[in-house]
Amino acid sequence: MAKRAVVGMSGGVDSSVAALLLKEQGFDVVGLYMLNWEEREEDGSCTAEEDYADVRRVCAKLDIPYYTVNFAKEYLDRVFSYFLAEYEAGRTPNPDVLCNREIKFGPFLEEAKKLGADYIATGHYCKISHREDVHRLLKAADKNKDQTYFLNQLSQAQLADVLFPLGDLQKPEVRKIAAENGLSTAKKKDSTGICFIGERNFRKFLSSYLPARKGKILDLSGREVGEHMGLMYYTLGQRRGLELGGVRGDEEGGRWFVVRKDLENNILYVSHGDETPLYSKSCEVNGFNWIPAPPAEREFSCTAKFRYRQPDQEVRVTVTGENALHIAFAEKQRAVTEGQYAVLYRGEECLGGGIIQSAEY
């Protein structure tokens, strides 16, 4: 009897091809679509309805059954509330990481088991190794699309019965397979923006949930150069949207960018031209999730990413407490941002990740 694989169908090309490949490999494939955000777009449209229509079309083409499940409440409680709290605290969160841990590999996994799943599968670009009851997360063949960064919070239990069918494929190959098999999602644009919320006018969207407090913009000498719209709208290293054109001091060339946020005094600090204030030598990380297991050694060398698609950086890691690390950089790093994730690698393997608490300059 064929093993059953329940595929997280998003209405995109990646999950469509994941389902196709598993069916070709002889699995009994079932599609499961998650509705996690019910608010309509500004123009009244609902991307969830369009995505679900694509899921129906793909599943009909593949001749596989499909179901839908509503996790909107779980998403609000477990992901979106955290997202808002982090912005309110002046940090820059990464809700996609939390969404994977709390939704896609949480209640989704439970729902898939109810449907008789032997395995769950997604269209993520990464690989998995299941050996001797140890589940290791590995980088995808397509290094430009590798998504291990976003999966750094997954546990052994969450990875135990997971398949990643796209791990050995390049993105152009995935689109080609979709086109050759007549899948309606073959040319569909990749989704961007916040996980399940999508692309929006970010300031307008955030201001509908959190009150914004305007305040002063100061340069590093303490000179007032402008007014900010609310600290939550800005992130370290940001250049656009500062509206400081024509400020005296611009004559030397270069651009203004954010270097620090003073939440207590509601001040945004910026620098002009010189980016050295953005470069740090180390950072402190909390809430670290070790994917296979914590290391035996308290101090070791490996590589790290501090944002998605960043090339691997050489680092020296010191375990400072339970799930807490000090990460020293071999080369100074630009705009290491509080609230984002530091993710560690040893070769192709993702060791896990944790939240950046502070950077040392």
Secondary structure in CASP SS format (residue, H / E / C, confidence):
PFRMAT SS
TARGET T0000
AUTHOR 0000-0000-0000
METHOD secondary structure of the structure
MODEL  1
M C 1.00
A C 1.00
K C 1.00
R E 1.00
A E 1.00
V E 1.00
V E 1.00
G E 1.00
M E 1.00
S C 1.00
G C 1.00
G C 1.00
V H 1.00
D H 1.00
S H 1.00
S H 1.00
V H 1.00
A H 1.00
A H 1.00
L H 1.00
L H 1.00
L H 1.00
K H 1.00
E H 1.00
Q C 1.00
G C 1.00
F C 1.00
D E 1.00
V E 1.00
V E 1.00
G E 1.00
L E 1.00
Y E 1.00
M E 1.00
L E 1.00
N C 1.00
W C 1.00
E C 1.00
E C 1.00
R C 1.00
E C 1.00
E C 1.00
D C 1.00
G C 1.00
S C 1.00
C C 1.00
T H 1.00
A H 1.00
E H 1.00
E H 1.00
D H 1.00
Y H 1.00
A H 1.00
D H 1.00
V H 1.00
R H 1.00
R H 1.00
V H 1.00
C H 1.00
A H 1.00
K H 1.00
L H 1.00
D C 1.00
I C 1.00
P C 1.00
Y E 1.00
Y E 1.00
T E 1.00
V E 1.00
N E 1.00
F C 1.00
A H 1.00
K H 1.00
E H 1.00
Y H 1.00
L H 1.00
D H 1.00
R H 1.00
V H 1.00
F H 1.00
S H 1.00
Y H 1.00
F H 1.00
L H 1.00
A H 1.00
E H 1.00
Y H 1.00
E H 1.00
A C 1.00
G C 1.00
R C 1.00
T C 1.00
P C 1.00
N C 1.00
P H 1.00
D H 1.00
V H 1.00
L H 1.00
C H 1.00
N H 1.00
R H 1.00
E H 1.00
I H 1.00
K H 1.00
F C 1.00
G C 1.00
P H 1.00
F H 1.00
L H 1.00
E H 1.00
E H 1.00
A H 1.00
K H 1.00
K H 1.00
L C 1.00
G C 1.00
A C 1.00
D C 1.00
Y E 1.00
I E 1.00
A E 1.00
T C 1.00
G C 1.00
H C 1.00
Y C 1.00
C C 1.00
K E 1.00
I E 1.00
S E 1.00
H E 1.00
R E 1.00
E C 1.00
D C 1.00
V E 1.00
H E 1.00
R E 1.00
L E 1.00
L E 1.00
K C 1.00
A C 1.00
A C 1.00
D C 1.00
K C 1.00
N C 1.00
K C 1.00
D C 1.00
Q C 1.00
T H 1.00
Y H 1.00
F H 1.00
L H 1.00
N C 1.00
Q C 1.00
L C 1.00
S C 1.00
Q H 1.00
A H 1.00
Q H 1.00
L H 1.00
A C 1.00
D C 1.00
V E 1.00
L E 1.00
F C 1.00
P C 1.00
L C 1.00
G C 1.00
D C 1.00
L C 1.00
Q C 1.00
K H 1.00
P H 1.00
E H 1.00
V H 1.00
R H 1.00
K H 1.00
I H 1.00
A H 1.00
A H 1.00
E H 1.00
N C 1.00
G C 1.00
L C 1.00
S C 1.00
T C 1.00
A C 1.00
K C 1.00
K C 1.00
K C 1.00
D C 1.00
S C 1.00
T C 1.00
G C 1.00
I E 1.00
C C 1.00
F C 1.00
I C 1.00
G E 1.00
E C 1.00
R C 1.00
N C 1.00
F H 1.00
R H 1.00
K H 1.00
F H 1.00
L H 1.00
S H 1.00
S C 1.00
Y C 1.00
L C 1.00
P C 1.00
A C 1.00
R C 1.00
K C 1.00
G E 1.00
K E 1.00
I E 1.00
L E 1.00
D E 1.00
L C 1.00
S C 1.00
G C 1.00
R C 1.00
E E 1.00
V E 1.00
G E 1.00
E E 1.00
H E 1.00
M C 1.00
G C 1.00
L H 1.00
M H 1.00
Y H 1.00
Y C 1.00
T C 1.00
L C 1.00
G C 1.00
Q C 1.00
R C 1.00
R C 1.00
G C 1.00
L C 1.00
E C 1.00
L C 1.00
G C 1.00
G C 1.00
V C 1.00
R C 1.00
G C 1.00
D H 1.00
E H 1.00
E H 1.00
G C 1.00
G C 1.00
R C 1.00
W E 1.00
F E 1.00
V E 1.00
V E 1.00
R E 1.00
K E 1.00
D E 1.00
L C 1.00
E C 1.00
N C 1.00
N C 1.00
I E 1.00
L E 1.00
Y E 1.00
V E 1.00
S E 1.00
H E 1.00
G C 1.00
D C 1.00
E C 1.00
T H 1.00
P H 1.00
L H 1.00
Y E 1.00
S E 1.00
K E 1.00
S E 1.00
C E 1.00
E E 1.00
V E 1.00
N E 1.00
G E 1.00
F E 1.00
N E 1.00
W E 1.00
I C 1.00
P C 1.00
A C 1.00
P C 1.00
P C 1.00
A C 1.00
E C 1.00
R C 1.00
E E 1.00
F E 1.00
S E 1.00
C E 1.00
T E 1.00
A E 1.00
K E 1.00
F C 1.00
R C 1.00
Y C 1.00
R C 1.00
Q C 1.00
P C 1.00
D C 1.00
Q E 1.00
E E 1.00
V E 1.00
R E 1.00
V E 1.00
T E 1.00
V E 1.00
T E 1.00
G E 1.00
E C 1.00
N C 1.00
A E 1.00
L E 1.00
H E 1.00
I E 1.00
A E 1.00
F E 1.00
A E 1.00
E E 1.00
K E 1.00
Q E 1.00
R E 1.00
A C 1.00
V C 1.00
T C 1.00
E C 1.00
G C 1.00
Q C 1.00
Y E 1.00
A E 1.00
V E 1.00
L E 1.00
Y E 1.00
R E 1.00
G C 1.00
E C 1.00
E E 1.00
C E 1.00
L E 1.00
G E 1.00
G E 1.00
G E 1.00
I E 1.00
I E 1.00
Q E 1.00
S E 1.00
A E 1.00
E E 1.00
Y C 1.00
END
